Amino acid sequence: MRVVTWNLWWRFGPWAERQKAILAVLRDLRPDVVGLQEVWSDRRTGENLAEWLAAELDLHCAWAASPAPERWQRRISDDSVDIGTAVLSRWPVTDRAVLSLPAPPDLDDGRLALCARLSAPGGQVPFFTTHLTSPLHASATRCQQVTALAEFVAAHRHGTPYPPIVTGDFNAWPDSDEIRLFGGTRTSPVVPGQVFFDAWEYAAQGTAGATWTPDNPYVHPGLGPGVRVDYIHVGGPAGPNGEGTVHGVRRAGHGPVDGVWPSDHAAVVADLQGAE
């Protein structure tokens, strides 16, 4: 199973040109499942970026709109464009659930987690994608959000031989409190017995893999050095430390396509293989 996670930088910058570049990258990757963050939907035209990508790539789509897009809309002076999270899948989506992530009023801009149950060969895959709050000082809020996310996964992961896959832009360094808390292998897990493996760490050791870096012209150089903030997590005990393997983890979309950078984030790609 080839899994991709990618923050698409909503309706910022040269979004129409970027839309074509995003499609070109995904078409080249040929993913089975994609978790997307900062996806736009235009109420004037009825066009939804995730649905358009799914149609172009012959994939199924699940979409969840943010319940509080107003802060985003003010940044582009357009209240007709919604923002949300989406899953694209080679296999049908048989069920979906949405979690609004907790945040204090001064930081609450409608962040979500989306669960899509995928009807893959051999069983149902519980697939999740999310987008945590972004301010550098908001680690405590992100800890609250990963706590809610882990409980959300625990409530929707059962009844299948496949482990949950959790993707997204966590806006957090790999050694941060929130990533360690969510993983549950370097500190006590949120849900007893539930742990997650960072695919990059288990399959691409020794490489930094920054997905947010000032090498990208859309990233302000004053925001610090490049860092990996986008993740593919595989639930244990099945996965890279148990039944199955993770390999081929890499960045994608980190560079121009026909002169256009697709997003301010690079995508993360991982090939997951179950036990024989």
PADO-215449 format. One record per residue (C-alpha): x, y, z. Coordinates in Angstrom, 3 decimals. Example, Ala and Ser with C-alpha at 12.3 -4.5 7.8 and 13.67 -1.06 7.14 Angstrom:
<<12.300, -4.500, 7.800>> <<13.670, -1.060, 7.140>> 
This chain:
<<0.000, 0.000, 0.000>> <<1.501, 3.327, -1.050>> <<0.492, 6.071, 1.384>> <<0.977, 9.812, 0.877>> <<0.330, 12.729, 3.208>> <<0.430, 16.306, 1.944>> <<-0.508, 19.790, 3.131>> <<-1.671, 21.618, -0.034>> <<-1.356, 25.238, 1.240>> <<-5.060, 25.941, 0.730>> <<-5.850, 28.879, -1.613>> <<-2.602, 30.748, -1.018>> <<-0.121, 31.883, -3.634>> <<-0.613, 31.006, -7.321>> <<-3.217, 28.409, -6.420>> <<-4.527, 27.699, -9.927>> <<-1.029, 26.964, -11.218>> <<-0.219, 25.008, -8.077>> <<-3.334, 22.877, -8.576>> <<-1.865, 21.534, -11.818>> <<1.510, 20.900, -10.180>> <<-0.132, 19.016, -7.277>> <<-1.920, 16.769, -9.741>> <<1.302, 16.112, -11.653>> <<3.128, 15.008, -8.491>> <<0.313, 12.721, -7.338>> <<-0.105, 11.240, -10.803>> <<3.592, 10.385, -10.845>> <<3.444, 8.835, -7.351>> <<0.453, 6.569, -8.123>> <<-0.671, 6.378, -4.460>> <<-3.207, 3.958, -3.035>> <<-4.262, 6.315, -0.237>> <<-3.639, 10.027, 0.301>> <<-4.251, 12.174, 3.375>> <<-4.665, 15.845, 2.426>> <<-4.691, 18.936, 4.594>> <<-5.535, 22.562, 3.737>> <<-7.878, 21.549, 0.917>> <<-10.062, 24.266, -0.592>> <<-13.680, 24.103, -1.656>> <<-15.237, 27.013, -3.575>> <<-18.927, 27.564, -2.819>> <<-19.327, 29.930, -5.790>> <<-18.267, 27.401, -8.419>> <<-18.956, 24.165, -6.515>> <<-15.407, 22.993, -7.194>> <<-13.570, 21.063, -4.494>> <<-9.837, 20.464, -4.886>> <<-9.918, 16.986, -3.341>> <<-12.870, 15.897, -5.467>> <<-11.173, 17.255, -8.602>> <<-7.954, 15.400, -7.798>> <<-9.896, 12.205, -7.106>> <<-11.680, 12.434, -10.455>> <<-8.436, 13.087, -12.317>> <<-6.657, 10.201, -10.561>> <<-9.618, 7.787, -10.590>> <<-9.711, 7.612, -6.792>> <<-12.506, 7.724, -4.218>> <<-12.799, 10.814, -2.008>> <<-13.882, 11.671, 1.529>> <<-13.929, 15.346, 2.536>> <<-14.550, 17.178, 5.798>> <<-14.983, 20.951, 5.918>> <<-13.653, 23.005, 8.807>> <<-16.438, 24.239, 11.103>> <<-14.600, 27.531, 11.641>> <<-12.974, 28.771, 8.412>> <<-13.374, 32.476, 9.142>> <<-9.771, 33.159, 10.178>> <<-8.522, 31.460, 7.031>> <<-10.974, 33.363, 4.837>> <<-9.887, 36.706, 6.245>> <<-6.320, 35.964, 5.135>> <<-7.402, 35.853, 1.480>> <<-10.357, 38.276, 1.817>> <<-12.791, 35.720, 0.440>> <<-15.522, 34.186, 2.574>> <<-16.770, 31.905, -0.211>> <<-13.813, 29.510, -0.018>> <<-13.918, 26.787, 2.625>> <<-10.986, 24.820, 4.015>> <<-10.929, 21.214, 5.090>> <<-9.266, 17.835, 5.209>> <<-9.649, 14.967, 2.757>> <<-8.762, 11.355, 1.998>> <<-8.280, 9.980, -1.510>> <<-8.375, 6.199, -1.853>> <<-8.018, 3.553, -4.531>> <<-10.642, 1.579, -2.618>> <<-14.181, 2.633, -1.671>> <<-14.764, 4.593, 1.520>> <<-17.340, 2.594, 3.473>> <<-17.574, 4.873, 6.504>> <<-16.246, 8.189, 7.743>> <<-16.074, 10.107, 11.002>> <<-14.871, 13.601, 11.880>> <<-13.309, 14.961, 15.075>> <<-13.032, 18.675, 15.854>> <<-9.712, 19.120, 17.622>> <<-9.676, 21.038, 20.911>> <<-8.046, 24.468, 21.069>> <<-8.411, 27.607, 23.200>> <<-10.445, 30.433, 21.617>> <<-7.381, 32.453, 20.629>> <<-5.982, 29.497, 18.618>> <<-9.155, 27.802, 17.413>> <<-9.340, 27.947, 13.615>> <<-11.320, 24.784, 13.027>> <<-8.680, 22.041, 12.895>> <<-9.991, 18.516, 12.244>> <<-9.189, 14.843, 12.164>> <<-10.910, 12.732, 9.507>> <<-11.330, 8.943, 9.665>> <<-12.079, 7.090, 6.436>> <<-12.771, 3.357, 6.533>> <<-11.371, 1.873, 3.313>> <<-12.593, -1.354, 1.739>> <<-9.172, -2.713, 0.746>> <<-8.433, -6.282, -0.382>> <<-8.319, -8.493, 2.705>> <<-10.218, -6.184, 5.036>> <<-11.087, -2.689, 6.151>> <<-8.280, -0.150, 6.591>> <<-8.872, 2.495, 9.292>> <<-7.183, 5.544, 7.753>> <<-6.889, 8.937, 9.439>> <<-5.587, 12.335, 8.460>> <<-5.309, 15.493, 10.539>> <<-3.906, 19.015, 10.774>> <<-2.779, 20.274, 14.187>> <<-2.529, 23.900, 15.268>> <<0.538, 25.697, 13.948>> <<1.992, 28.419, 16.258>> <<5.469, 27.523, 17.474>> <<4.507, 28.243, 21.094>> <<1.398, 25.989, 20.984>> <<2.922, 22.653, 22.017>> <<0.522, 22.375, 24.971>> <<-2.453, 22.755, 22.633>> <<-1.027, 20.165, 20.254>> <<-0.619, 17.784, 23.205>> <<-4.345, 18.198, 23.895>> <<-5.061, 17.609, 20.217>> <<-2.993, 14.410, 19.926>> <<-4.688, 13.135, 23.085>> <<-8.076, 13.616, 21.423>> <<-6.700, 12.158, 18.178>> <<-5.377, 9.006, 19.869>> <<-8.742, 8.462, 21.583>> <<-10.494, 9.038, 18.248>> <<-8.293, 6.397, 16.599>> <<-8.949, 3.944, 19.437>> <<-12.694, 4.357, 18.911>> <<-12.498, 3.653, 15.153>> <<-9.671, 1.146, 14.681>> <<-11.381, -2.122, 15.607>> <<-12.914, -4.942, 13.586>> <<-10.139, -5.275, 11.010>> <<-6.830, -7.149, 10.670>> <<-5.147, -3.952, 9.471>> <<-3.513, -1.487, 11.874>> <<-4.646, 2.140, 11.774>> <<-2.689, 4.547, 9.598>> <<-2.575, 8.139, 10.851>> <<-1.250, 10.844, 8.545>> <<-1.067, 14.590, 8.607>> <<0.614, 17.880, 9.263>> <<1.318, 17.785, 12.991>> <<3.213, 21.117, 12.971>> <<5.653, 19.580, 15.460>> <<9.277, 18.491, 15.561>> <<9.915, 14.703, 15.722>> <<11.306, 14.975, 19.277>> <<8.513, 17.252, 20.553>> <<6.263, 16.413, 23.497>> <<3.245, 16.022, 21.230>> <<4.870, 13.544, 18.834>> <<6.307, 11.486, 21.687>> <<2.931, 11.514, 23.443>> <<1.066, 10.392, 20.345>> <<3.602, 7.655, 19.551>> <<3.480, 6.250, 23.049>> <<6.838, 4.464, 22.773>> <<9.029, 7.104, 24.458>> <<6.448, 8.018, 27.080>> <<3.205, 6.517, 28.319>> <<0.657, 6.258, 25.490>> <<-2.599, 8.187, 25.642>> <<-4.606, 4.972, 25.280>> <<-3.084, 2.072, 27.255>> <<-1.496, -0.423, 24.880>> <<-1.950, 1.768, 21.784>> <<1.288, 2.868, 20.115>> <<2.208, 4.336, 16.740>> <<5.388, 4.042, 14.711>> <<6.715, 7.011, 12.753>> <<7.226, 5.481, 9.300>> <<10.085, 7.835, 8.446>> <<12.028, 6.906, 11.567>> <<11.737, 3.171, 10.957>> <<12.411, 3.141, 7.226>> <<14.657, 6.124, 6.550>> <<16.949, 6.401, 9.545>> <<19.770, 8.891, 9.275>> <<17.996, 11.352, 6.962>> <<16.402, 14.564, 8.166>> <<13.607, 14.679, 5.596>> <<12.495, 18.265, 6.225>> <<9.005, 18.844, 4.825>> <<8.883, 22.521, 5.795>> <<12.046, 24.337, 4.749>> <<13.168, 27.803, 3.616>> <<14.499, 26.113, 0.464>> <<10.863, 26.413, -0.613>> <<10.140, 29.981, -1.852>> <<6.693, 29.908, -0.179>> <<8.298, 29.494, 3.275>> <<9.390, 32.682, 4.995>> <<13.145, 32.427, 5.728>> <<12.691, 33.979, 9.165>> <<10.704, 31.012, 10.502>> <<13.791, 28.937, 11.277>> <<15.589, 25.947, 9.784>> <<13.928, 23.164, 7.842>> <<12.071, 20.576, 9.890>> <<9.935, 17.492, 9.370>> <<6.409, 18.288, 10.552>> <<4.419, 15.935, 8.271>> <<4.008, 12.306, 9.312>> <<2.770, 8.864, 8.406>> <<2.154, 6.873, 11.606>> <<1.388, 3.155, 11.602>> <<-0.376, 1.658, 14.608>> <<1.229, -1.190, 16.530>> <<1.815, -3.971, 17.210>> <<1.366, -4.678, 13.492>> <<3.589, -2.484, 11.353>> <<7.316, -1.785, 11.182>> <<8.079, -3.396, 14.546>> <<5.746, -6.347, 14.138>> <<3.793, -8.009, 11.351>> <<4.674, -6.135, 8.194>> <<7.243, -3.648, 6.957>> <<7.621, -0.011, 5.988>> <<9.971, 0.902, 3.160>> <<10.542, 3.460, 0.456>> <<9.827, 6.452, 2.692>> <<10.751, 9.726, 1.010>> <<9.725, 13.284, 0.279>> <<7.851, 14.271, -2.872>> <<6.741, 17.571, -4.345>> <<9.811, 19.327, -2.930>> <<10.727, 21.262, -6.033>> <<9.122, 23.066, -8.941>> <<6.908, 21.398, -11.536>> <<7.092, 23.371, -14.794>> <<8.449, 26.258, -12.759>> <<5.778, 26.109, -10.036>> <<6.272, 24.752, -6.516>> <<3.124, 22.737, -5.685>> <<2.860, 23.690, -1.998>> <<4.736, 25.195, 0.921>> <<5.074, 21.640, 2.310>> <<6.690, 18.592, 0.799>> <<4.652, 15.419, 0.736>> <<5.709, 12.258, 2.573>> <<5.422, 8.913, 0.758>> <<5.676, 5.462, 2.365>> <<5.171, 1.950, 1.023>> <<3.567, -0.325, 3.620>> <<3.604, -4.082, 3.283>> <<1.655, -6.504, 5.457>> <<2.788, -9.926, 6.622>> <<2.793, -12.702, 4.053>> 
